[in-house]
Amino acid sequence: MNKSVTKKGVPVKKTVDKQRVLQDRADALESKGQAKKKPVQAGTSKQPEPPLPAQHLRKPGRESELAEAPRFLAPDYRGSGKLEGMKAIVTGGDSGIGRAVAVLFAREGADVAILYLNEDEDAEETAKWVRKEGRECLLISGDVKDSGFCERAVAAAVEAFGGVDILVNNAAFQQHVPNLEDLTDEQFEETLLTNVGGYFHMARAVLPHMRRGGCIINSGSETGLFGSKELLDYSATKGAIHAFTKSLASNLLERGIRVNAVAPGPVWTPLNPADQPAQKVAEFGKQSAMGRPAQPEELSPAYVFLASPVTASYVNGAILPVMGGPSG
């Protein structure tokens, strides 16, 4: 009877048996790890974990209506004058990431103009916290799809503050659809013109007033890097924002204006409860690397880093991922 052997004479069966032992051991470890996997807490404060409140909001989504209030104050963050005397405009600054960014910008010494759609109560709440940091806050309601509004808003901020040093493009529209056939022209246009058109409009409007040393920060997304099967239009716009960021960074380099983007993973803001059904909202962020969504206060320091000439004078054209770790 012939016995199968390797080139060195080791019986094949012995090798197969050894490999299967290694496989069984790895499978057992993986099963054990999955059973014990819990959301990761890596900061100074414990953040909310799934399940989150099963809640659905009517668009545009108001932070004041969320059962689980997003955390934006970053109480352990100590300002050190990184943006002292600077003037900032934040679109979508009434809630979510925009609110958290506005508060930390103020803590670092900047006056902030907040652009928002019509969430007046949320915007007033943001302004209250900006002013508590000892800085001025200007509220401007309107639609960034309208280039005329963007020009008027920038002019108002320049008149109020005497200039502008930082633009944060953050306003966004998002709506899940299961299939491409379900994506209407109306939704596609709303997503494209808000998420891409609004960024173009604001950047173009602000540039005549922006001084050397200023910067533009765009809110991208992990969906712009990896895609999302039910966010076809949203993912496409976020990919476009990343390309716009790199292109504009090159375009403005000789003018001494830096352009970068932050690409967040799942973040607990009104955007998703105003998008998905309540039962999906309850599990939002569970599939992320950390097993939970980020809170806005975990994102805002990244915007401070990119905005400050003290910390990011040599950072240009970067897409900064803040996703809790690699996905998958």
PyMOL commands that set and color helices and strands:
alter all, ss='L'
color gray80, all
select helices_A, chain A and resi 12-36+63-65+96-107+120-132+147-161+180-182+185-209+223-226+232-255+278-281+296-307
alter helices_A, ss='H'
color red, helices_A
select strands_A, chain A and resi 87-91+111-116+137-141+164-169+210-219+258-264+319-322
alter strands_A, ss='S'
color yellow, strands_A
deselect
rebuild
show_as cartoon
